[in-house]
Amino acid sequence: MSLSGAIADARKSATRMYINNFVDKGRQNTIDILLGRLVDQMPVQLYDPINEHVNSELKRRITEYSSTQEVNIWVGTFNLNGRGHGTKEDLSAWLIPKTSHPQSQAEIVAVGFQEIVELSPQQIMSTDPGRRQDWEIAVAKTLNEHARRTNSEEYILLRSGQLVGAALMVFVKSHVLKAVKNVEGSVKKTGLSGIAGNKGAVAIRMEYANTRICFVTAHLAAGFANYDERNRDYRTINHGLRFQRNRSIEDHDTIIWLGDFNYRIGLSHEKVRRLIDAGDLGTLYQNDQVGAEKKQPRTITSDSGIATIPRKSSCAAAQTARLPLTVCQGESSYTCVV
């Protein structure tokens, strides 16, 4: 056999190996089925003592071969109540708050909307992307006008998603793109026992370097006394929403919930206003439904970091510690910088 023939055979063998191992979708799909990685499958746990030992040692000695980087994330949510106007207005008072953590330094910006369209009987069974696209343009315009004024990098829309009235859009600085991978989106309906999309969640996940980040915007059941239904909605979303390869919300290192959760403060409107003016957030928290429900084992994880934000106010992300869950909740316009 000549040298050229040997090289040709080697090239063909390498091509076949690549196709069989990396390109054959049927084979990969079979592997995913066997491992329980498809949606609605129970994951299969494989026990490999050698692999377990290696992973355990790698985690123990992670500081020897890895480095950390601080990443600023700005998160905002707004219930539009079905109104169509506002996309031409100046959004800087909301998107560019005056805080100790300037928004211009945020590498990632996540914006959630609820009732982006009027929740009529016709709308709740389908999704009209037109209104979401208008708000994407409006948010990007405000962010990038500020970026140009401060001579900083502009933002790029990484991904957006919509479930009838709930919408989520994630923007990132240009230089961040090289560190971001495996971006996915998913939705979960909870209205009418999972049939209608008037209530539910939109989620976007990504991997920033080796950190798995998941954003979830949710619109839970309304009504002061309907906290049990809200709890069920939360559990349905938290356990039922799935990404590719059967990834769940909890399969992430950093999880950020934002939206109109409809948990209420059990005080009169006038008293809540007085407490806000007096800065007595402790009393508000004591009477907040989400705080009370968080203590119950049947609902929100007890070790979750919860940021409860009064109506029409902002949270300048005072929490810099790593939390398994940070929640920004509200009924109108809220801001939380993580």
Residue pairs with C-beta under 8 A, 6 or more apart in sequence:
1 9
20 27
32 38
32 245
33 41
34 44
35 43
35 44
35 46
36 42
36 43
36 44
36 246
37 43
37 245
37 246
38 245
38 246
39 242
39 246
40 242
41 246
43 246
66 210
69 209
71 107
71 108
71 208
71 211
72 101
72 105
72 106
72 107
72 108
72 337
72 338
73 106
73 107
73 108
73 109
73 110
73 256
73 337
73 338
74 95
74 103
74 106
74 108
74 109
74 110
74 335
74 337
74 338
75 109
75 110
75 111
75 112
75 215
75 256
75 258
75 328
75 335
75 336
75 337
75 338
76 94
76 95
76 109
76 110
76 111
76 112
76 258
76 328
76 333
76 334
76 335
76 336
77 111
77 112
77 113
77 114
77 217
77 258
77 259
77 260
77 328
77 330
77 333
77 334
78 94
78 111
78 112
78 113
78 114
78 332
78 333
78 334
79 113
79 114
79 115
79 219
79 260
79 330
79 331
79 332
79 333
80 86
80 113
80 114
80 115
80 116
81 115
82 115
82 116
82 117
82 118
82 119
82 165
84 131
86 138
87 134
87 135
87 137
87 138
88 138
90 142
91 138
91 139
91 142
92 142
92 145
92 146
94 333
94 335
95 103
95 109
95 111
95 139
95 142
95 143
95 146
96 103
96 104
96 142
96 143
96 146
97 103
97 314
97 316
97 335
97 337
99 314
99 316
99 317
99 337
100 316
101 316
101 317
101 337
103 109
103 146
103 337
104 146
104 147
104 150
104 152
106 173
106 337
107 172
107 173
107 176
108 170
108 171
108 172
108 173
108 176
108 208
108 213
109 139
109 143
109 155
109 170
109 171
109 172
110 168
110 169
110 170
110 171
110 204
110 215
110 256
110 258
111 135
111 139
111 168
111 169
111 170
111 171
112 166
112 167
112 168
112 169
112 202
112 215
112 217
112 258
112 259
113 132
113 135
113 165
113 166
113 167
113 168
113 217
114 165
114 166
114 217
114 219
114 259
114 260
115 165
115 219
115 260
116 131
116 132
116 135
116 162
116 165
116 166
116 167
117 123
117 128
117 131
117 164
117 165
119 164
119 165
119 198
123 164
123 165
123 198
124 164
124 165
124 191
124 196
124 197
124 198
125 196
125 197
126 164
127 162
127 163
127 164
127 197
129 162
132 160
132 162
132 167
132 169
135 167
135 169
136 157
136 160
136 169
139 169
139 171
140 155
140 157
140 171
143 154
143 155
143 171
144 154
144 155
147 153
147 154
147 155
148 154
153 173
153 174
153 175
154 173
154 174
155 171
155 172
155 173
155 174
156 171
156 172
156 173
156 174
156 177
157 169
157 170
157 171
158 170
158 171
158 172
158 177
158 180
158 183
158 204
158 206
159 169
159 170
159 183
159 185
159 204
159 206
160 167
160 168
160 169
160 170
160 185
160 204
161 167
161 168
161 169
161 185
161 186
161 187
161 202
161 203
161 204
162 168
162 187
162 202
163 187
163 188
163 189
163 197
163 200
163 201
163 202
164 196
164 197
164 198
164 200
165 197
165 198
165 219
166 197
166 200
166 201
166 202
166 217
166 218
166 219
166 259
167 202
167 217
168 185
168 202
168 203
168 204
168 215
168 216
168 217
170 204
170 206
170 215
172 180
176 208
179 208
179 209
180 206
180 207
180 208
181 206
181 207
182 205
182 206
182 207
183 204
183 205
183 206
184 204
184 205
184 206
184 243
184 244
184 247
185 202
185 203
185 204
185 205
186 202
186 203
186 205
186 241
186 242
186 243
187 197
187 200
187 201
187 202
187 203
187 241
188 200
188 201
188 203
188 236
188 237
188 240
188 241
189 195
189 196
189 197
189 199
189 200
190 199
190 200
190 201
190 220
190 221
190 232
190 233
190 236
190 237
191 197
191 198
191 199
191 200
192 198
194 236
198 219
199 219
199 220
199 221
199 233
200 218
200 219
200 233
200 237
201 216
201 217
201 218
201 219
201 237
201 241
201 259
202 216
202 217
203 214
203 215
203 216
203 217
203 241
203 243
203 249
204 214
204 215
205 212
205 213
205 214
205 215
205 243
205 247
205 252
206 212
206 213
207 213
211 253
211 254
212 251
212 252
212 253
212 254
213 252
213 253
213 254
213 255
213 256
214 249
214 252
214 254
214 255
214 256
215 256
215 258
216 237
216 241
216 249
216 255
216 256
216 257
216 258
216 259
217 257
217 258
217 259
218 233
218 234
218 237
218 257
218 258
218 259
218 260
218 261
219 259
219 260
219 262
220 229
220 230
220 233
220 234
220 259
220 260
220 261
220 262
220 263
221 229
221 230
221 232
221 233
221 262
222 262
223 229
223 262
224 264
224 266
226 262
227 263
227 289
227 293
230 261
230 262
230 263
230 293
231 293
231 296
231 298
231 299
231 300
234 261
234 299
234 300
235 299
237 249
238 248
238 249
238 250
239 248
241 248
241 249
242 248
249 255
254 322
255 324
255 325
255 326
256 325
256 326
256 327
256 328
256 338
257 325
257 326
257 327
257 328
257 329
258 327
258 328
258 329
258 334
258 336
259 328
259 329
260 329
260 330
260 331
261 290
261 327
261 329
261 330
262 331
263 288
263 289
263 290
263 293
263 329
264 288
264 289
265 272
265 284
265 287
265 288
265 289
266 287
266 288
266 289
267 275
267 284
267 287
272 284
272 310
272 311
275 281
275 283
275 284
276 284
276 310
276 313
281 310
284 308
284 310
285 291
285 308
288 308
290 300
290 306
290 308
290 327
290 329
291 306
291 308
293 299
293 300
294 300
294 301
294 302
294 304
294 306
295 302
300 306
300 325
300 327
301 324
301 325
303 324
304 323
304 324
304 325
304 327
305 319
305 321
305 323
305 324
305 325
305 326
305 327
306 325
306 326
306 327
307 315
307 317
307 319
307 326
307 327
307 328
307 329
307 336
308 327
308 329
309 315
309 328
309 329
309 330
309 334
309 335
309 336
311 330
311 331
311 332
312 332
312 333
313 334
314 334
314 335
314 336
315 328
315 334
315 335
315 336
315 337
316 335
316 337
317 336
317 337
317 338
319 326
319 338
326 336
326 338
328 334
328 335
328 336
